[in-house]
Amino acid sequence: MERRLHARHKARTTVYVQAAGRPSKICHSKNISANGVFVATENLGLHAGSVVELAFAVDLGSVTRIHRRTAVVAHVSQGGTGLRMEHYAGR
């Protein structure tokens, strides 16, 4: 049974992942939703529950928006890392 609140969309965009005390890593998203993103990665050395900062662009046709979000590592698998974005109401 699907437990997601928001639908995932295939999205090929570059995501910069920054963990505290580490240099940022350039990753590529496989899918994205309003609450999370799955990035194709090699081992970033992150564990579930780690807090990271994300920066990525979303092309809306005539406008490209840059998003900066705080996220928590939800899971790490062989194919990549699932990141749950923190709520950003009021931004």
Contacts in CASP RR format, 6 or more apart in sequence:
PFRMAT RR
TARGET T0000
AUTHOR 0000-0000-0000
METHOD contacts of the structure
MODEL  1
MERRLHARHKARTTVYVQAAGRPSKICHSKNISANGVFVATENLGLHAGS
VVELAFAVDLGSVTRIHRRTAVVAHVSQGGTGLRMEHYAGR
4 33 0 8 1.000
4 35 0 8 1.000
5 34 0 8 1.000
5 35 0 8 1.000
6 33 0 8 1.000
6 34 0 8 1.000
6 35 0 8 1.000
7 33 0 8 1.000
8 31 0 8 1.000
8 32 0 8 1.000
8 33 0 8 1.000
8 38 0 8 1.000
9 31 0 8 1.000
9 32 0 8 1.000
9 33 0 8 1.000
10 30 0 8 1.000
10 31 0 8 1.000
11 29 0 8 1.000
11 30 0 8 1.000
11 31 0 8 1.000
11 32 0 8 1.000
11 37 0 8 1.000
11 58 0 8 1.000
12 28 0 8 1.000
12 29 0 8 1.000
12 30 0 8 1.000
13 28 0 8 1.000
13 29 0 8 1.000
13 32 0 8 1.000
13 56 0 8 1.000
13 57 0 8 1.000
13 58 0 8 1.000
13 59 0 8 1.000
14 26 0 8 1.000
14 27 0 8 1.000
14 28 0 8 1.000
14 29 0 8 1.000
14 56 0 8 1.000
14 57 0 8 1.000
15 26 0 8 1.000
15 27 0 8 1.000
15 28 0 8 1.000
15 29 0 8 1.000
15 37 0 8 1.000
15 39 0 8 1.000
15 54 0 8 1.000
15 55 0 8 1.000
15 56 0 8 1.000
16 24 0 8 1.000
16 25 0 8 1.000
16 26 0 8 1.000
16 27 0 8 1.000
16 54 0 8 1.000
16 55 0 8 1.000
16 56 0 8 1.000
17 24 0 8 1.000
17 25 0 8 1.000
17 27 0 8 1.000
17 39 0 8 1.000
17 41 0 8 1.000
17 44 0 8 1.000
17 52 0 8 1.000
17 53 0 8 1.000
17 54 0 8 1.000
17 81 0 8 1.000
17 83 0 8 1.000
18 24 0 8 1.000
18 25 0 8 1.000
18 52 0 8 1.000
18 53 0 8 1.000
18 54 0 8 1.000
18 55 0 8 1.000
19 44 0 8 1.000
19 46 0 8 1.000
19 50 0 8 1.000
19 51 0 8 1.000
19 52 0 8 1.000
19 53 0 8 1.000
20 51 0 8 1.000
25 41 0 8 1.000
25 44 0 8 1.000
27 39 0 8 1.000
27 40 0 8 1.000
27 41 0 8 1.000
27 44 0 8 1.000
27 81 0 8 1.000
28 39 0 8 1.000
28 40 0 8 1.000
29 37 0 8 1.000
29 38 0 8 1.000
29 39 0 8 1.000
29 40 0 8 1.000
29 56 0 8 1.000
30 38 0 8 1.000
30 39 0 8 1.000
30 40 0 8 1.000
30 80 0 8 1.000
31 37 0 8 1.000
31 38 0 8 1.000
32 38 0 8 1.000
32 58 0 8 1.000
34 85 0 8 1.000
35 84 0 8 1.000
35 85 0 8 1.000
36 71 0 8 1.000
36 74 0 8 1.000
36 82 0 8 1.000
36 83 0 8 1.000
36 84 0 8 1.000
36 85 0 8 1.000
37 54 0 8 1.000
37 56 0 8 1.000
37 71 0 8 1.000
37 82 0 8 1.000
37 83 0 8 1.000
37 85 0 8 1.000
38 80 0 8 1.000
38 81 0 8 1.000
38 82 0 8 1.000
38 83 0 8 1.000
39 80 0 8 1.000
39 81 0 8 1.000
39 82 0 8 1.000
39 83 0 8 1.000
40 79 0 8 1.000
40 80 0 8 1.000
41 79 0 8 1.000
41 80 0 8 1.000
41 81 0 8 1.000
43 76 0 8 1.000
44 76 0 8 1.000
44 81 0 8 1.000
46 52 0 8 1.000
46 73 0 8 1.000
46 76 0 8 1.000
46 81 0 8 1.000
47 73 0 8 1.000
47 76 0 8 1.000
48 73 0 8 1.000
48 74 0 8 1.000
48 75 0 8 1.000
48 76 0 8 1.000
49 72 0 8 1.000
49 73 0 8 1.000
49 74 0 8 1.000
50 72 0 8 1.000
50 73 0 8 1.000
51 70 0 8 1.000
51 71 0 8 1.000
51 72 0 8 1.000
51 73 0 8 1.000
52 70 0 8 1.000
52 71 0 8 1.000
52 72 0 8 1.000
52 73 0 8 1.000
52 83 0 8 1.000
53 68 0 8 1.000
53 69 0 8 1.000
53 70 0 8 1.000
53 71 0 8 1.000
54 67 0 8 1.000
54 68 0 8 1.000
54 69 0 8 1.000
54 70 0 8 1.000
54 71 0 8 1.000
54 83 0 8 1.000
54 85 0 8 1.000
55 66 0 8 1.000
55 67 0 8 1.000
55 68 0 8 1.000
56 66 0 8 1.000
56 67 0 8 1.000
57 64 0 8 1.000
57 65 0 8 1.000
57 66 0 8 1.000
57 67 0 8 1.000
58 64 0 8 1.000
58 65 0 8 1.000
58 67 0 8 1.000
69 85 0 8 1.000
69 86 0 8 1.000
69 88 0 8 1.000
70 85 0 8 1.000
70 86 0 8 1.000
71 83 0 8 1.000
71 84 0 8 1.000
71 85 0 8 1.000
71 86 0 8 1.000
72 83 0 8 1.000
72 84 0 8 1.000
72 86 0 8 1.000
73 81 0 8 1.000
73 82 0 8 1.000
73 83 0 8 1.000
73 84 0 8 1.000
74 82 0 8 1.000
74 83 0 8 1.000
74 84 0 8 1.000
75 81 0 8 1.000
75 82 0 8 1.000
76 82 0 8 1.000
END
